[in-house]
Amino acid sequence: MGKIGKDLDIDFLISTGDNFYDDGIISPFDSQFQDSFTNIYTASSLQKPWYNVLGNHDYRGNVYAQLSPILRDLDCRWICLRSYVVNAEIVDIFFVDTTPFVDKYFDEPKDHVYDWRGVLPRNKYLNNLLTDVDVALQESMAKWKIVVGHHTIKSAGHHGITIELEKQLLPILEANEVDLYINGHDHCLEHISSINSGIQFMTSGGGSKAWKGDMNDWNPQEMRFYYDGQGFMSVYTSEAELRVVFYDGFGRILHRWSTCKKGVYSDI
């Protein structure tokens, strides 16, 4: 990542959630913050703003610890809110808190304890969130619209489709002509091109452990790329072009895709 970051002269980084395993962090002073973030991403090219969303494993710890400004004091790169918008001139990036959408975390938590402070009452939280996302997308004047959430909407990986997001969030993304939906959750790298809209679904969940051989069947008309190993992705935007590149853990290119604003898509 450090090498690719230097080659591309990146402006910032994004984490798709599950920032700390297995159960988030217990306080802003948890040693995991240093062990899994500060002391890992040490390359000079990675000393840039780092925008994070929360994943389901983060909700198993102290959520407010990850949202605490104390972490920003400890490492100025760290930026983590529940849901927010980053305006990067020609692109607006909408970060969505997806964990509260998933029914099983509430109905069948098993042995896990989730930190739902700030989320309950759940229906009110989700309705407000969906309204805020819809309004923000409608008001966006950016050339490109990218939405980032932890959970999958479309995926052939272990977790597959998140039905709650497909039902509640996806119609908003389609109505507002979102260009990319980027997620983690499935421990793979993946590109699905929707046949029902212009949305490209990108899974970047290979930043740590990967699930080898754990892939389900998917419509070959939609599946552009799947890799069951470790890696990451980059996104480049200009007035005319949006370009995505997937890399393995050694920085070797696995898949490239680009589009222009006229709607001409191409695999490279």
Secondary structure, DSSP 8 states (H G I E B T S, - for coil): -HHHHHHHT-S-EEE-S--STTT--SSTT-THHIIIIITT--SGGG-S-EEE---TTGGGS-HHHHH-HHHHHH-TTEEE-SSEEEEETTEEEEEE--GGG-THHHH--TT-----TTT-SHHHHHHHHHHHHHHHHHH---SEEEEEESS-SS-SSSS---HHHHHHTHHHHHHTT-SEEEE-SSSSEEEEE-SSSS-EEEEE--SS---TT------TTTEEEEE-S-EEEEEEE-SSEEEEEEEETTS-EEEEEEEETT--EEE-
